[in-house]
């Protein structure tokens, strides 16, 4: 066909362009970065794929994106597989995407799992190291981007729930190559500058795995672990999990949820205080009533009303006790005296003097008691002891 001589309508030209593109590029893989992303209520996705120098419109119909395992977002780098075409009504050159993958996701997931396992083995995720979140914080630190939606959400929640709390905002990049160092430094500096800070909120909005990657860096995890201030991690959406979530003292599904965890609603707190006050008042009233009854019982007792009677009774009791002690002492003395007399009588019965008193005598030779005649010979001098006195004799004859 000689296109130079034919006069086309706009529809005809756009249709011809579509046919040429679809016939020559039936199916292609395209690498690019997503921008201007819109997920229409119809379920269709409309966005632009771009690189450093060019861009192309893209559409992914509901039937193609229904089973995707990730959420596309602005700035995400992807691999898109589809058919090059032209939107006839608008005359727009575009790609109709049938399949889409995150670029580099497999490698990032591998790094994520390897680091998670490494830090888990070191104990950085152990529950025993988790610090409690104060019930009523006085000073809260917030580490996030100063321009993102996360900081606005957090401040709105805190202002609505507990406006009187003091807040220190530490602005950092939450995406890109320098983000991890800025986040780790921010945690260390807040610990150094505000050692009595009650809690730190570490937050950013949702994004792709690549967008959230600074929160999967080892430097950030170790900074969280060494923080003496409790840290709440509110990174991404509810389905997003990062290494920072595991290392933090508490994981919140979103930045807004992190703010809700950090501060209790002042109205709920007021109700709890009133309830506790009523309970304490009732308990104090009960104790006063109980102690008043005990006091009245003491006041009406005989000892309180007639203390002299009680004192005299104690004096009488003491006299009885003294008398019992004296009687016991006397009884012991009598028993000991009787035992002594018995021992004395036994000793006297065995005494040699008692034998002499009965008319017997004892004869010695050279201080040796004579038991038979073999102990002396004729002519020996001997001594005889009687009850009264001593007799000296000489042996003249032995029988």
Secondary structure as UniProt FT lines:
FT   TURN            3..5
FT   HELIX           10..24
FT   STRAND          28..39
FT   TURN            41..42
FT   STRAND          45..50
FT   STRAND          55..60
FT   HELIX           62..65
FT   TURN            66..67
FT   TURN            74..75
FT   STRAND          77..87
FT   TURN            88..91
FT   STRAND          92..102
FT   TURN            103..104
FT   HELIX           105..122
FT   TURN            123..125
FT   HELIX           127..129
FT   STRAND          139..144
FT   HELIX           149..161
FT   TURN            163..164
FT   STRAND          166..171
FT   TURN            177..178
FT   HELIX           179..193
FT   TURN            195..196
FT   STRAND          199..204
FT   TURN            209..212
FT   HELIX           213..216
FT   HELIX           218..226
FT   STRAND          230..235
FT   TURN            238..239
FT   HELIX           243..247
FT   STRAND          250..251
FT   HELIX           255..262
FT   HELIX           266..299
FT   HELIX           302..305
FT   HELIX           307..350
FT   HELIX           352..357
FT   TURN            358..359
FT   STRAND          362..365
FT   TURN            366..367
FT   STRAND          368..369
FT   HELIX           373..375
FT   TURN            378..379
FT   STRAND          381..385
FT   STRAND          390..394
//
